[in-house]
Structure formats: C-alpha cells, structure tokens
Amino acid sequence: MEYDDKVKNRLKRIEGQVKGILKMMDEGKDCKDVITQLSASRSAIDRTIGVIVSSNLIECIQQMEDSDSRTQEDIVREAVDLLVKSR
C-alpha cells in the first residue's frame, strides 16, 4: 500500500503535538493541560488508523481478483480486526 501525503501530514502534525507535550512537561505545565493534549494526540492517532484501514480496505476490494482465495467478507473482517487490535 502506498501512503499518500495526507496521511503523512497527519502523522507530522501528531509528531508536532507530541513535541509540544514534551515541552509542556519541561515547562511544568498543569497536569490537566498535558492530559488534554495527550488525549488529543491519541484521538488523532485513532483517526489516522481509521483512514489507513479504510483506504486499504477499499484498495483490497477494488483489486480483488478471481484467483484471490479471500472473499470480500474476509477482507472486511480482516479490516475490522485491525481496528479492534488498534484499540
């Protein structure tokens, strides 16, 4: 699978968020503020996982060949399993 620039940019933003959290910690910012930013970073990661899994699912179904032993149901089940594991 090729990852487009949108997904990479999402991860770069998350990287920036994490660096910002580390700076907050170094500056001794309030625990509530740090937790809020950590929660936002986790949500951004969860959304990125969803984007990658859904893009991969669409790609797999579109490229499905007659010789592929997996059914569309198998591919969808695999995608759902990935999402569940990411939690």
MOPAC internal coordinates of N, CA, C and O (Angstrom, degrees):
PM7 1SCF
backbone

  N    0.0000 0     0.00 0     0.00 0    0    0    0
  C    1.4414 1     0.00 0     0.00 0    1    0    0
  C    1.5207 1   108.93 1     0.00 0    2    1    0
  O    1.2310 1   120.86 1   -42.00 1    3    2    1
  N    1.3052 1   115.97 1   138.00 1    3    2    1
  C    1.4539 1   120.53 1   174.76 1    5    3    2
  C    1.5226 1   108.61 1   -97.66 1    6    5    3
  O    1.2310 1   121.07 1   -43.36 1    7    6    5
  N    1.3145 1   115.57 1   136.64 1    7    6    5
  C    1.4574 1   121.13 1  -179.41 1    9    7    6
  C    1.5189 1   108.17 1   -98.84 1   10    9    7
  O    1.2310 1   121.02 1   -55.77 1   11   10    9
  N    1.3373 1   115.66 1   124.23 1   11   10    9
  C    1.4585 1   118.89 1  -177.67 1   13   11   10
  C    1.5258 1   111.33 1   -78.64 1   14   13   11
  O    1.2310 1   121.39 1    -8.98 1   15   14   13
  N    1.3147 1   114.95 1   171.02 1   15   14   13
  C    1.4641 1   120.80 1  -176.70 1   17   15   14
  C    1.5249 1   112.37 1   -63.18 1   18   17   15
  O    1.2310 1   120.07 1   151.18 1   19   18   17
  N    1.3353 1   117.48 1   -28.82 1   19   18   17
  C    1.4674 1   119.67 1   179.43 1   21   19   18
  C    1.5263 1   110.93 1   -61.97 1   22   21   19
  O    1.2310 1   120.70 1   136.43 1   23   22   21
  N    1.3215 1   116.27 1   -43.57 1   23   22   21
  C    1.4695 1   120.17 1  -179.96 1   25   23   22
  C    1.5308 1   109.76 1   -67.75 1   26   25   23
  O    1.2310 1   120.67 1   136.93 1   27   26   25
  N    1.3200 1   116.33 1   -43.07 1   27   26   25
  C    1.4637 1   119.74 1   179.44 1   29   27   26
  C    1.5241 1   110.77 1   -63.09 1   30   29   27
  O    1.2310 1   120.47 1   140.37 1   31   30   29
  N    1.3265 1   116.71 1   -39.63 1   31   30   29
  C    1.4638 1   120.30 1   178.24 1   33   31   30
  C    1.5282 1   111.60 1   -64.97 1   34   33   31
  O    1.2310 1   120.58 1   143.38 1   35   34   33
  N    1.3328 1   116.50 1   -36.62 1   35   34   33
  C    1.4699 1   119.99 1   175.84 1   37   35   34
  C    1.5281 1   109.75 1   -58.40 1   38   37   35
  O    1.2310 1   121.06 1   134.72 1   39   38   37
  N    1.3225 1   115.58 1   -45.28 1   39   38   37
  C    1.4623 1   119.92 1  -178.56 1   41   39   38
  C    1.5250 1   111.67 1   -67.72 1   42   41   39
  O    1.2310 1   120.20 1   145.17 1   43   42   41
  N    1.3002 1   117.22 1   -34.83 1   43   42   41
  C    1.4657 1   120.18 1   176.58 1   45   43   42
  C    1.5271 1   110.97 1   -65.46 1   46   45   43
  O    1.2310 1   120.69 1   142.35 1   47   46   45
  N    1.3460 1   116.29 1   -37.65 1   47   46   45
  C    1.4640 1   119.49 1   176.34 1   49   47   46
  C    1.5257 1   110.53 1   -65.48 1   50   49   47
  O    1.2310 1   120.73 1   138.68 1   51   50   49
  N    1.3313 1   116.21 1   -41.32 1   51   50   49
  C    1.4628 1   120.77 1   178.13 1   53   51   50
  C    1.5313 1   109.59 1   -62.82 1   54   53   51
  O    1.2310 1   120.71 1   138.33 1   55   54   53
  N    1.3086 1   116.26 1   -41.67 1   55   54   53
  C    1.4671 1   120.44 1   177.30 1   57   55   54
  C    1.5333 1   110.01 1   -58.61 1   58   57   55
  O    1.2310 1   120.58 1   137.06 1   59   58   57
  N    1.3236 1   116.50 1   -42.94 1   59   58   57
  C    1.4586 1   120.88 1   177.50 1   61   59   58
  C    1.5241 1   112.00 1   -63.00 1   62   61   59
  O    1.2310 1   121.07 1   140.75 1   63   62   61
  N    1.3355 1   115.56 1   -39.25 1   63   62   61
  C    1.4683 1   119.56 1   177.56 1   65   63   62
  C    1.5244 1   110.77 1   -61.92 1   66   65   63
  O    1.2310 1   120.54 1   135.23 1   67   66   65
  N    1.3235 1   116.57 1   -44.77 1   67   66   65
  C    1.4577 1   120.77 1  -177.97 1   69   67   66
  C    1.5310 1   110.26 1   -65.04 1   70   69   67
  O    1.2310 1   120.56 1   138.74 1   71   70   69
  N    1.3256 1   116.53 1   -41.26 1   71   70   69
  C    1.4692 1   119.37 1   176.76 1   73   71   70
  C    1.5287 1   110.12 1   -62.07 1   74   73   71
  O    1.2310 1   120.56 1   141.14 1   75   74   73
  N    1.3231 1   116.53 1   -38.86 1   75   74   73
  C    1.4605 1   120.80 1   177.26 1   77   75   74
  C    1.5249 1   111.75 1   -63.44 1   78   77   75
  O    1.2310 1   120.68 1   142.46 1   79   78   77
  N    1.3299 1   116.30 1   -37.54 1   79   78   77
  C    1.4686 1   120.68 1   178.16 1   81   79   78
  C    1.5254 1   110.06 1   -65.29 1   82   81   79
  O    1.2310 1   120.83 1   136.83 1   83   82   81
  N    1.3258 1   116.03 1   -43.17 1   83   82   81
  C    1.4634 1   119.26 1   178.14 1   85   83   82
  C    1.5301 1   111.01 1   -60.69 1   86   85   83
  O    1.2310 1   120.70 1   140.04 1   87   86   85
  N    1.3180 1   116.27 1   -39.96 1   87   86   85
  C    1.4691 1   120.61 1   177.70 1   89   87   86
  C    1.5297 1   110.42 1   -63.99 1   90   89   87
  O    1.2310 1   121.07 1   137.85 1   91   90   89
  N    1.3429 1   115.55 1   -42.15 1   91   90   89
  C    1.4626 1   119.72 1   177.30 1   93   91   90
  C    1.5255 1   110.78 1   -58.43 1   94   93   91
  O    1.2310 1   120.71 1   137.66 1   95   94   93
  N    1.3238 1   116.26 1   -42.34 1   95   94   93
  C    1.4590 1   120.74 1   179.92 1   97   95   94
  C    1.5243 1   110.64 1   -64.50 1   98   97   95
  O    1.2310 1   120.89 1   135.94 1   99   98   97
  N    1.3421 1   115.91 1   -44.06 1   99   98   97
  C    1.4646 1   120.33 1   178.62 1  101   99   98
  C    1.5217 1   111.62 1   -60.81 1  102  101   99
  O    1.2310 1   120.69 1   146.76 1  103  102  101
  N    1.3325 1   116.28 1   -33.24 1  103  102  101
  C    1.4608 1   121.60 1  -179.35 1  105  103  102
  C    1.5276 1   112.59 1   -85.15 1  106  105  103
  O    1.2310 1   120.97 1   177.38 1  107  106  105
  N    1.3355 1   115.75 1    -2.62 1  107  106  105
  C    1.4618 1   120.16 1   177.68 1  109  107  106
  C    1.5205 1   113.48 1    71.94 1  110  109  107
  O    1.2310 1   120.32 1  -148.14 1  111  110  109
  N    1.3207 1   116.99 1    31.86 1  111  110  109
  C    1.4689 1   120.73 1   179.96 1  113  111  110
  C    1.5243 1   110.70 1   -63.32 1  114  113  111
  O    1.2310 1   121.24 1   -18.10 1  115  114  113
  N    1.2990 1   115.24 1   161.90 1  115  114  113
  C    1.4565 1   122.70 1  -177.90 1  117  115  114
  C    1.5334 1   111.26 1   -60.40 1  118  117  115
  O    1.2310 1   121.42 1   -38.77 1  119  118  117
  N    1.3151 1   114.89 1   141.23 1  119  118  117
  C    1.4709 1   122.68 1   179.94 1  121  119  118
  C    1.5306 1   111.76 1   -53.52 1  122  121  119
  O    1.2310 1   120.11 1   137.31 1  123  122  121
  N    1.3144 1   117.40 1   -42.69 1  123  122  121
  C    1.4754 1   121.33 1  -178.28 1  125  123  122
  C    1.5232 1   111.14 1   -60.66 1  126  125  123
  O    1.2310 1   120.87 1   139.68 1  127  126  125
  N    1.3298 1   115.95 1   -40.32 1  127  126  125
  C    1.4655 1   119.91 1   179.90 1  129  127  126
  C    1.5296 1   111.36 1   -67.38 1  130  129  127
  O    1.2310 1   120.87 1   139.37 1  131  130  129
  N    1.3252 1   115.94 1   -40.63 1  131  130  129
  C    1.4701 1   120.59 1   178.72 1  133  131  130
  C    1.5254 1   109.89 1   -63.98 1  134  133  131
  O    1.2310 1   120.51 1   133.90 1  135  134  133
  N    1.3198 1   116.64 1   -46.10 1  135  134  133
  C    1.4699 1   121.10 1  -179.84 1  137  135  134
  C    1.5185 1   110.64 1   -62.81 1  138  137  135
  O    1.2310 1   120.14 1   140.33 1  139  138  137
  N    1.3158 1   117.33 1   -39.67 1  139  138  137
  C    1.4668 1   121.06 1   178.19 1  141  139  138
  C    1.5227 1   110.27 1   -59.47 1  142  141  139
  O    1.2310 1   120.61 1   135.64 1  143  142  141
  N    1.3212 1   116.45 1   -44.36 1  143  142  141
  C    1.4606 1   120.20 1  -179.55 1  145  143  142
  C    1.5258 1   111.58 1   -70.54 1  146  145  143
  O    1.2310 1   120.23 1   143.29 1  147  146  145
  N    1.3197 1   117.17 1   -36.71 1  147  146  145
  C    1.4669 1   120.01 1   175.75 1  149  147  146
  C    1.5280 1   110.62 1   -62.71 1  150  149  147
  O    1.2310 1   120.79 1   137.95 1  151  150  149
  N    1.3037 1   116.10 1   -42.05 1  151  150  149
  C    1.4584 1   121.06 1   178.48 1  153  151  150
  C    1.5300 1   110.91 1   -62.88 1  154  153  151
  O    1.2310 1   120.58 1   138.70 1  155  154  153
  N    1.3179 1   116.49 1   -41.30 1  155  154  153
  C    1.4677 1   120.40 1   178.15 1  157  155  154
  C    1.5265 1   110.51 1   -63.91 1  158  157  155
  O    1.2310 1   120.29 1   140.39 1  159  158  157
  N    1.3220 1   117.06 1   -39.61 1  159  158  157
  C    1.4657 1   120.98 1   178.39 1  161  159  158
  C    1.5271 1   111.01 1   -65.01 1  162  161  159
  O    1.2310 1   121.02 1   137.52 1  163  162  161
  N    1.3297 1   115.66 1   -42.48 1  163  162  161
  C    1.4656 1   119.75 1   178.77 1  165  163  162
  C    1.5302 1   110.45 1   -62.54 1  166  165  163
  O    1.2310 1   120.26 1   137.97 1  167  166  165
  N    1.3172 1   117.11 1   -42.03 1  167  166  165
  C    1.4673 1   120.89 1   178.19 1  169  167  166
  C    1.5189 1   111.00 1   -62.40 1  170  169  167
  O    1.2310 1   120.62 1   139.24 1  171  170  169
  N    1.3263 1   116.42 1   -40.76 1  171  170  169
  C    1.4647 1   120.38 1   179.22 1  173  171  170
  C    1.5256 1   110.92 1   -64.84 1  174  173  171
  O    1.2310 1   120.45 1   141.66 1  175  174  173
  N    1.3212 1   116.74 1   -38.34 1  175  174  173
  C    1.4678 1   120.34 1   177.12 1  177  175  174
  C    1.5268 1   109.86 1   -65.83 1  178  177  175
  O    1.2310 1   120.14 1   135.88 1  179  178  177
  N    1.3299 1   117.34 1   -44.12 1  179  178  177
  C    1.4674 1   121.19 1   178.83 1  181  179  178
  C    1.5276 1   111.01 1   -59.27 1  182  181  179
  O    1.2310 1   120.44 1   137.24 1  183  182  181
  N    1.3267 1   116.77 1   -42.76 1  183  182  181
  C    1.4665 1   119.83 1   179.12 1  185  183  182
  C    1.5287 1   110.86 1   -65.47 1  186  185  183
  O    1.2310 1   120.42 1   142.58 1  187  186  185
  N    1.3207 1   116.81 1   -37.42 1  187  186  185
  C    1.4665 1   120.69 1   179.03 1  189  187  186
  C    1.5232 1   110.48 1   -66.17 1  190  189  187
  O    1.2310 1   120.37 1   139.16 1  191  190  189
  N    1.3058 1   116.90 1   -40.84 1  191  190  189
  C    1.4684 1   120.54 1   176.02 1  193  191  190
  C    1.5251 1   109.56 1   -58.98 1  194  193  191
  O    1.2310 1   120.34 1   134.99 1  195  194  193
  N    1.3248 1   116.96 1   -45.01 1  195  194  193
  C    1.4599 1   121.03 1   179.09 1  197  195  194
  C    1.5144 1   112.49 1   -60.45 1  198  197  195
  O    1.2310 1   120.50 1   138.58 1  199  198  197
  N    1.3226 1   116.64 1   -41.42 1  199  198  197
  C    1.4662 1   120.82 1   179.13 1  201  199  198
  C    1.5309 1   110.50 1   -63.74 1  202  201  199
  O    1.2310 1   120.68 1   135.15 1  203  202  201
  N    1.3181 1   116.30 1   -44.85 1  203  202  201
  C    1.4677 1   120.06 1  -179.10 1  205  203  202
  C    1.5210 1   111.10 1   -65.50 1  206  205  203
  O    1.2310 1   119.93 1   134.21 1  207  206  205
  N    1.3191 1   117.75 1   -45.79 1  207  206  205
  C    1.4664 1   120.82 1  -179.17 1  209  207  206
  C    1.5270 1   110.65 1   -64.01 1  210  209  207
  O    1.2310 1   119.97 1   136.33 1  211  210  209
  N    1.3253 1   117.66 1   -43.67 1  211  210  209
  C    1.4670 1   119.32 1  -178.90 1  213  211  210
  C    1.5228 1   111.60 1   -66.86 1  214  213  211
  O    1.2310 1   120.40 1   140.34 1  215  214  213
  N    1.3320 1   116.83 1   -39.66 1  215  214  213
  C    1.4686 1   119.64 1   177.79 1  217  215  214
  C    1.5203 1   110.54 1   -63.60 1  218  217  215
  O    1.2310 1   120.87 1   137.29 1  219  218  217
  N    1.3218 1   115.93 1   -42.71 1  219  218  217
  C    1.4546 1   120.49 1   179.22 1  221  219  218
  C    1.5227 1   110.89 1   -64.88 1  222  221  219
  O    1.2310 1   120.16 1   140.13 1  223  222  221
  N    1.3190 1   117.29 1   -39.87 1  223  222  221
  C    1.4618 1   121.77 1   178.81 1  225  223  222
  C    1.5241 1   110.65 1   -60.65 1  226  225  223
  O    1.2310 1   120.99 1   131.41 1  227  226  225
  N    1.3156 1   115.71 1   -48.59 1  227  226  225
  C    1.4733 1   120.37 1   179.15 1  229  227  226
  C    1.5175 1   110.30 1   -59.72 1  230  229  227
  O    1.2310 1   120.49 1   134.61 1  231  230  229
  N    1.3306 1   116.66 1   -45.39 1  231  230  229
  C    1.4642 1   121.48 1  -179.44 1  233  231  230
  C    1.5289 1   111.33 1   -62.04 1  234  233  231
  O    1.2310 1   120.35 1   136.81 1  235  234  233
  N    1.3228 1   116.93 1   -43.19 1  235  234  233
  C    1.4684 1   121.03 1  -178.91 1  237  235  234
  C    1.5245 1   111.11 1   -63.62 1  238  237  235
  O    1.2310 1   120.29 1   136.60 1  239  238  237
  N    1.3172 1   117.06 1   -43.40 1  239  238  237
  C    1.4614 1   120.42 1  -178.54 1  241  239  238
  C    1.5298 1   110.58 1   -68.77 1  242  241  239
  O    1.2310 1   120.16 1   140.01 1  243  242  241
  N    1.3267 1   117.30 1   -39.99 1  243  242  241
  C    1.4602 1   120.53 1  -179.88 1  245  243  242
  C    1.5210 1   111.48 1   -66.48 1  246  245  243
  O    1.2310 1   120.25 1   146.08 1  247  246  245
  N    1.3247 1   117.13 1   -33.92 1  247  246  245
  C    1.4569 1   120.80 1  -176.62 1  249  247  246
  C    1.5308 1   113.06 1   -94.24 1  250  249  247
  O    1.2310 1   121.13 1  -174.20 1  251  250  249
  N    1.3119 1   115.45 1     5.80 1  251  250  249
  C    1.4581 1   120.36 1  -177.98 1  253  251  250
  C    1.5250 1   109.74 1   -61.83 1  254  253  251
  O    1.2310 1   121.45 1   -49.80 1  255  254  253
  N    1.3162 1   114.82 1   130.20 1  255  254  253
  C    1.4590 1   120.79 1  -179.98 1  257  255  254
  C    1.5203 1   109.64 1  -108.87 1  258  257  255
  O    1.2310 1   121.72 1   -17.67 1  259  258  257
  N    1.3229 1   114.31 1   162.33 1  259  258  257
  C    1.4630 1   119.03 1   178.01 1  261  259  258
  C    1.5264 1   111.48 1   -61.06 1  262  261  259
  O    1.2310 1   120.51 1   149.82 1  263  262  261
  N    1.3287 1   116.63 1   -30.18 1  263  262  261
  C    1.4597 1   120.01 1  -177.98 1  265  263  262
  C    1.5248 1   112.69 1   -79.20 1  266  265  263
  O    1.2310 1   120.29 1   169.13 1  267  266  265
  N    1.3220 1   117.06 1   -10.87 1  267  266  265
  C    1.4650 1   120.95 1   179.07 1  269  267  266
  C    1.5240 1   109.07 1   -69.27 1  270  269  267
  O    1.2310 1   120.97 1   -53.65 1  271  270  269
  N    1.3202 1   115.75 1   126.35 1  271  270  269
  C    1.4660 1   119.57 1  -177.21 1  273  271  270
  C    1.5254 1   112.01 1   -77.09 1  274  273  271
  O    1.2310 1   120.12 1   165.77 1  275  274  273
  N    1.3318 1   117.38 1   -14.23 1  275  274  273
  C    1.4649 1   120.65 1   179.90 1  277  275  274
  C    1.5298 1   110.09 1   -85.15 1  278  277  275
  O    1.2310 1   121.62 1   -35.87 1  279  278  277
  N    1.3093 1   114.51 1   144.13 1  279  278  277
  C    1.4630 1   119.68 1   175.09 1  281  279  278
  C    1.5274 1   108.36 1   -93.42 1  282  281  279
  O    1.2310 1   120.92 1    -9.99 1  283  282  281
  N    1.3217 1   115.85 1   170.01 1  283  282  281
  C    1.4650 1   118.96 1   175.86 1  285  283  282
  C    1.5229 1   109.98 1   -59.93 1  286  285  283
  O    1.2310 1   120.77 1   143.24 1  287  286  285
  N    1.2964 1   116.13 1   -36.76 1  287  286  285
  C    1.4702 1   120.70 1   178.39 1  289  287  286
  C    1.5294 1   110.67 1   -61.67 1  290  289  287
  O    1.2310 1   120.36 1   138.30 1  291  290  289
  N    1.3404 1   116.92 1   -41.70 1  291  290  289
  C    1.4673 1   120.75 1   178.02 1  293  291  290
  C    1.5265 1   110.99 1   -62.15 1  294  293  291
  O    1.2310 1   120.60 1   137.99 1  295  294  293
  N    1.3141 1   116.46 1   -42.01 1  295  294  293
  C    1.4622 1   121.54 1  -179.20 1  297  295  294
  C    1.5224 1   110.50 1   -65.40 1  298  297  295
  O    1.2310 1   120.69 1   136.79 1  299  298  297
  N    1.3246 1   116.28 1   -43.21 1  299  298  297
  C    1.4680 1   120.31 1   178.71 1  301  299  298
  C    1.5252 1   110.02 1   -65.08 1  302  301  299
  O    1.2310 1   120.24 1   137.36 1  303  302  301
  N    1.3131 1   117.15 1   -42.64 1  303  302  301
  C    1.4676 1   121.09 1   179.19 1  305  303  302
  C    1.5321 1   110.08 1   -61.00 1  306  305  303
  O    1.2310 1   120.36 1   138.56 1  307  306  305
  N    1.3234 1   116.91 1   -41.44 1  307  306  305
  C    1.4598 1   121.38 1   178.12 1  309  307  306
  C    1.5340 1   110.85 1   -61.87 1  310  309  307
  O    1.2310 1   120.53 1   138.24 1  311  310  309
  N    1.3172 1   116.60 1   -41.76 1  311  310  309
  C    1.4727 1   121.43 1   178.36 1  313  311  310
  C    1.5231 1   110.83 1   -63.70 1  314  313  311
  O    1.2310 1   120.61 1   137.20 1  315  314  313
  N    1.3037 1   116.44 1   -42.80 1  315  314  313
  C    1.4621 1   120.28 1   179.05 1  317  315  314
  C    1.5267 1   110.21 1   -64.42 1  318  317  315
  O    1.2310 1   120.49 1   139.19 1  319  318  317
  N    1.3246 1   116.67 1   -40.81 1  319  318  317
  C    1.4632 1   120.63 1   177.52 1  321  319  318
  C    1.5317 1   111.22 1   -60.03 1  322  321  319
  O    1.2310 1   120.38 1   140.29 1  323  322  321
  N    1.3335 1   116.87 1   -39.71 1  323  322  321
  C    1.4525 1   120.49 1   177.22 1  325  323  322
  C    1.5278 1   111.29 1   -61.67 1  326  325  323
  O    1.2310 1   121.12 1   136.98 1  327  326  325
  N    1.3149 1   115.45 1   -43.02 1  327  326  325
  C    1.4678 1   119.75 1   179.30 1  329  327  326
  C    1.5234 1   111.30 1   -64.16 1  330  329  327
  O    1.2310 1   120.81 1   138.78 1  331  330  329
  N    1.3261 1   116.06 1   -41.22 1  331  330  329
  C    1.4637 1   120.27 1  -179.43 1  333  331  330
  C    1.5309 1   109.83 1   -66.23 1  334  333  331
  O    1.2310 1   120.01 1   138.06 1  335  334  333
  N    1.3247 1   117.58 1   -41.94 1  335  334  333
  C    1.4615 1   120.94 1   179.24 1  337  335  334
  C    1.5274 1   111.55 1   -63.37 1  338  337  335
  O    1.2310 1   120.58 1   148.83 1  339  338  337
  N    1.3183 1   116.50 1   -31.17 1  339  338  337
  C    1.4629 1   119.72 1  -177.06 1  341  339  338
  C    1.5192 1   111.53 1   -72.71 1  342  341  339
  O    1.2310 1   119.99 1   167.64 1  343  342  341
  N    1.2986 1   117.62 1   -12.36 1  343  342  341
  C    1.4749 1   121.81 1  -179.84 1  345  343  342
  C    1.4720 1   107.79 1   -86.93 1  346  345  343
  O    1.2310 1   120.10 1   180.00 1  347  346  345

